[in-house]
Amino acid sequence: MKKALTIAGSVCTGSAGIQAGMKTFSAHGVFGMSVITSVIAENKARVISYQVITPNIPEAEKIAKLEIKSLNNLKNTAKQIYQLTGVLTLIKGGHRMDNATGILYDGNLYHEFSRKE
């Protein structure tokens, strides 16, 4: 089966972005893969776009050129990626062996999401 990658935003209505790309791939018998660059929230009055980068730990290490061995390293790396890109940064922590702690840095605060593996 052929494979294709779409890099786009996620639109909650399904009318564009990742959702539309995946529907098109499916209609043509192509296995679709995606990279989400933003999440769009909308209602009848307005559209609000939230951009977020979501690397896992190995990807974040490559982007920031830092090694992540601790929660402090995870936070510092999220901040550095935010400073490089200017968008919310969520580093997914599923590659850590002790627990799956993810860090979201919004430019001001760190938000921690944890669960034991």
N, C-alpha and C positions, 0 to 999 in steps of 0.2 A: 504494500500500500504506500502511496506517495504521502509525504509529510510536508506541512507548511507551517510557518511561524508568522503570527500577526503581532505587531507591537502597537498598542493603541490604548486609549482610555476605556473605562467600563462605564456604560451608560445604562442607568437603571431601567429605562423603558425597553431596552433591547433593540432599539431602532438604528443604532450606529455602534461604532467602536468595536471592542472585542466580541461582543455578542453577535453583531452582524457578520464579522469576519468568520467566526466559528460556524454560523449557519451556512455561509457561502461555501466554506470548505466541505462541510457535510453534504451539501447538495451536489458537490462535484466528486464525492467519494474520496476525499483527501482527509488524512488524519491531521487535525488541527492542534497546534500548540500555541500558547500565548504568553505575552509579557504585558502586564498591566502597568501603564504609566500614570494613570490618574483614575479617580473615582468621581463620577458626576452624580450629584444629587439634584433633583429638580422637582418642581411642582408647576402648576399652571401659571404661577406668578413670576417665577424666576428660575434660573439655573445657577447652581453653585458648584464650582470645581475645586476638588481637593487633590493636589498632587502629592504622591507619596512614593518613595523608593523602598523596595522590600527585599534586600539581599539576605541570603542565609549567611552563616558565619564564614565559610570559605570565600564566598563572593565578596563580602564586606572586607575581609583581610586583603584581598587583591585590590579593591577600589581604594582603600585607605593606606595600603602598604604598611599595615600594622598586624601584629599577631594578637589574637584574642585568646587569652588564657584565664580570664577572670571576669566577673561582673563589671568591675571598674574599667577593664579594657573594652568591654562591650559598649559601655556608656561613652567612653572617649572616642571610640570608632564611630558610633552613631553621630556624635557631635561633629566629628571631622567630615563625615560624608555630608551632613547637613550644610556645613560651611562651604563645601565644594559645590553643592548643587542648589542650595537655597530652598529645598523642599523637605517636607516631613520625611524622616528616615526611620523605618522599622526594620531592625535586624532580627531575623528569625533565629531563635536559639536552639532549634531541634537537633543540631549537630553536637551539642554538648552532651557528655555522657552522664553527668550528675543530675541535671534537670534541664528542662526545655524552657529556659528563660529568654523571652524576647524583650527588646528595648525599643520603645518609640521615643524619638527625640523630636520635639515640635519647635525647636528654636529657643525655648525658654525652660521647659521642664522635661524630665525623663518620666516615662510611664512604663512600668514593668508588668509583664505578663508571664506567669510561671505555672508550671505543672511538673510533677515528678514523672520521670520516665519509667 
